[in-house]
Amino acid sequence: MKKFVLYLFFLSAGINLVSAQGGVIILEGNYQGKNLYVQNPFGSGGVGFCVTEVKVNGNITTDEINSSAFEIDMKPHKLNIGDKVEIKVFHKEDCKPKVLNPEVLKPKSTFEVVNMTADKDGNVKWSTKSETGKLAFSIEQFRWNKWVKVGEKDGVGTPTNNEYSFKVVPHSGKNQVRVRQTDYSGQPRLSKPVDFLSDIKEIDYAPLKASKDINFFEKGKTDKAVETMYEIYDQYGNVVKKGFGSKIDVSNLPKGGYFLNFDNKMGEFVKK
């Protein structure tokens, strides 16, 4: 009889379903306070059910597996929310059980911001509670009439109070920042934005018709170069260059008109 090799995998952070030979389904993730349900057919001979044994973190469960569907009860394993979990469902090689809700081992975004501050230099600090899984925080800054991701910070993933910090690059005038998490559902969870005023002077650029470089400088002082975040879009809305600096080499861009985002402004230029 040919050995049955079951391939199952989930492409998301916090849970992996790994293929295994010998009739074993392996699920890895984090405990979220919920049980798993398994659809359990008969073996190909029609005698006995497919699943032969279930282990949670190496311990054999006492769940009643001799039925067409059963529950893997997580409570007896004394797990805390966010704890690592490995579940092995052993089964006969001539049949195929199915875990009906593997997503319950995926981390959810449940954080609550207790406090969030930002100073004039762009040092952002926030504290959270009620995290139930390790998910990265995206740090976003409002520039150019949109929220722009400027960095990432790994979440601790525990329900206790957790402290975080990140330094954003300020632009001139009023700045806004926030943090975001997105779990397996695809729905983002956002903090409220916080504002701060920077000491950065207003920035301008030249020339409006360029063959080689676009230069950034303090407004009214063309001899005082200033570094800034920037993005260049072509006429079709495609990003052709982005970065941080006091000048942009545009010599390799095709001739034509372009849109330029810089500092907290939007402009245009022509590549000659």
C-alpha positions in Angstrom: 0.0 0.0 0.0 1.4 3.4 -0.9 2.1 5.7 1.9 -0.1 8.6 2.2 1.7 12.0 2.5 -0.5 14.8 3.6 0.5 18.3 2.7 -1.1 21.1 4.6 0.2 24.6 5.1 -0.9 28.0 6.1 1.0 31.1 4.8 0.6 33.3 7.8 2.5 34.3 10.9 2.0 32.3 14.0 0.7 29.0 12.6 2.3 26.4 10.4 0.7 23.2 9.2 3.6 21.0 8.1 3.6 18.0 5.8 4.6 14.7 7.3 4.9 11.1 6.2 3.3 8.2 8.1 -0.1 9.8 8.5 0.6 12.7 10.9 -0.9 16.2 10.7 1.2 18.7 12.6 -0.2 22.0 13.6 1.9 24.7 15.2 0.8 28.0 16.6 -0.2 29.9 19.8 -3.0 29.1 22.2 -5.9 31.5 21.8 -8.3 30.1 24.4 -10.2 27.9 21.9 -10.5 24.2 21.1 -10.0 22.5 17.7 -12.5 20.3 15.9 -11.5 17.3 13.7 -13.6 15.6 11.1 -12.8 11.9 11.4 -13.9 9.5 8.6 -13.7 5.7 8.7 -10.6 3.9 7.4 -10.7 2.7 3.8 -11.8 -0.8 4.9 -14.8 0.7 6.7 -13.6 -0.7 10.0 -12.6 1.8 12.7 -12.1 5.6 12.5 -9.2 7.2 10.8 -7.5 9.1 13.7 -5.5 6.8 16.0 -4.0 9.3 18.5 -3.7 13.0 19.3 -0.8 14.7 21.1 -0.7 18.3 22.4 2.9 19.5 23.1 4.0 15.8 23.3 1.3 14.7 25.7 -1.4 12.2 24.6 -4.9 13.6 24.9 -7.8 11.9 26.6 -10.2 13.1 24.0 -12.8 10.6 22.6 -11.5 10.1 19.1 -13.7 7.2 18.1 -16.4 9.2 16.5 -17.0 10.9 13.1 -16.1 14.2 14.6 -14.4 15.1 17.9 -13.0 18.1 19.8 -9.4 18.5 20.9 -9.9 20.0 24.4 -7.1 22.4 25.3 -8.1 23.1 28.9 -6.5 20.0 30.5 -3.1 21.1 29.2 -3.0 24.2 31.4 -2.0 26.6 28.7 -1.9 30.4 29.0 -3.1 32.7 26.2 -0.2 33.1 23.7 1.7 29.9 24.7 3.3 27.9 21.9 1.3 24.9 20.9 2.2 21.8 18.7 -0.6 19.4 17.9 0.0 16.1 16.2 -3.0 14.2 14.8 -1.9 10.6 14.0 -4.1 8.7 11.5 -4.2 5.6 9.3 -2.4 6.0 6.0 -5.4 5.1 3.9 -7.7 7.9 5.0 -7.8 11.6 5.5 -9.0 13.4 8.6 -9.6 17.2 8.5 -9.0 19.9 11.1 -12.0 22.1 10.7 -10.7 25.3 12.4 -6.9 25.5 12.4 -7.2 29.3 12.4 -7.8 29.2 16.2 -4.1 28.8 16.6 -3.2 31.9 14.7 -2.5 35.0 16.6 -5.2 37.7 16.8 -4.8 41.4 17.0 -6.4 42.3 20.3 -4.0 45.0 21.7 -5.3 48.0 23.5 -3.1 51.1 23.7 -2.7 52.3 27.3 -0.6 55.3 26.4 1.1 56.7 23.3 3.4 59.8 23.0 5.8 61.3 20.4 8.3 64.1 20.9 9.6 66.8 18.4 12.5 64.5 17.4 10.2 61.7 16.3 10.7 59.4 19.3 7.5 57.4 19.6 6.6 55.4 22.7 3.5 53.4 23.3 2.3 50.8 25.9 -0.3 48.1 25.4 -2.3 45.6 27.2 -4.4 42.6 26.2 -2.1 41.2 23.4 -2.9 37.5 22.8 -0.4 36.7 20.0 2.9 37.7 18.6 2.2 40.1 15.7 4.4 42.9 14.4 3.3 46.5 14.8 3.6 48.6 11.7 4.5 52.3 12.5 2.8 54.7 10.1 3.3 58.4 9.5 0.8 60.7 7.7 2.6 62.2 4.7 1.4 63.3 1.3 -2.3 62.9 2.2 -1.8 59.2 3.1 -0.6 56.9 5.8 3.0 55.7 5.0 4.6 52.7 6.7 7.9 53.9 8.1 9.0 50.9 10.2 8.0 47.8 12.1 8.4 46.5 15.7 7.8 42.9 16.9 5.0 42.6 19.4 5.5 40.8 22.7 2.2 39.0 22.4 1.3 38.7 26.1 -1.7 40.2 27.9 0.4 42.1 30.5 1.5 45.7 29.9 4.1 45.9 27.2 6.4 48.9 26.3 7.5 49.8 22.8 9.5 52.6 21.2 10.5 53.6 17.7 12.1 56.7 16.1 10.4 58.1 13.0 12.0 60.7 10.7 10.0 64.0 11.3 9.0 66.3 8.5 8.4 70.0 8.9 5.4 71.3 10.9 2.8 69.0 12.4 3.4 65.3 12.3 1.0 62.4 12.9 1.9 58.8 13.8 0.0 55.7 14.6 0.6 51.9 15.0 -1.2 49.1 13.2 -1.5 45.3 13.5 -3.1 43.0 10.9 -3.9 39.4 11.8 -5.0 36.4 9.7 -8.4 38.0 9.1 -6.8 40.8 7.1 -8.6 43.4 9.1 -6.3 46.0 10.6 -6.4 47.1 14.2 -5.2 50.7 14.6 -4.2 53.0 17.4 -5.4 56.5 17.5 -2.9 58.9 15.9 -0.7 61.2 18.1 0.6 64.6 16.9 3.8 66.4 17.5 5.5 69.5 16.1 9.0 69.2 14.8 11.8 71.8 14.6 12.5 70.8 10.9 12.4 73.9 8.7 10.2 74.0 5.6 11.9 72.3 2.6 11.9 73.1 -1.1 13.5 71.6 -4.1 15.0 72.5 -7.5 15.2 72.5 -10.4 11.8 72.1 -11.9 13.4 70.9 -15.1 16.2 68.5 -14.3 18.6 66.4 -16.4 20.7 65.0 -13.6 19.8 65.8 -9.9 16.9 67.1 -7.9 18.2 68.9 -4.8 16.4 69.5 -1.5 17.2 72.6 0.7 15.8 74.7 3.4 13.2 77.0 1.9 14.7 80.3 0.8 18.3 79.0 1.4 19.3 77.1 -1.8 22.8 76.7 -0.3 21.6 74.8 2.8 21.0 71.1 1.8 18.4 69.2 3.8 17.7 65.5 3.9 14.1 64.3 3.5 12.0 61.2 2.6 10.9 61.3 -1.0 8.9 59.4 -3.6 8.8 59.9 -7.4 5.8 58.8 -9.4 5.5 58.6 -13.2 2.4 59.8 -15.1 0.8 56.4 -14.6 1.1 56.5 -10.8 4.0 54.0 -10.6 6.7 54.6 -8.0 10.0 54.9 -9.9 12.2 56.1 -7.0 11.9 56.4 -3.3 14.4 57.0 -0.4 15.9 59.5 1.9 18.5 62.1 1.2 19.4 65.6 0.2 19.4 64.9 -3.6 17.9 62.4 -6.1 19.8 61.2 -9.2 17.2 61.3 -11.9 19.6 60.9 -14.9 18.4 57.4 -15.6 14.7 58.4 -15.8 13.0 58.6 -19.2 12.2 62.2 -20.4 8.8 63.4 -19.3 6.7 64.7 -16.4 6.9 63.3 -12.9 5.2 63.8 -9.5 7.5 64.3 -6.4 6.5 63.7 -2.8 9.0 65.1 -0.2 8.9 66.5 3.3 5.1 66.8 3.9 4.6 68.3 0.4 3.8 67.2 -3.2 5.3 68.7 -6.3 6.2 68.1 -9.9 9.2 68.3 -12.2 10.1 67.5 -15.8 13.0 65.2 -16.7 14.8 66.8 -19.7 
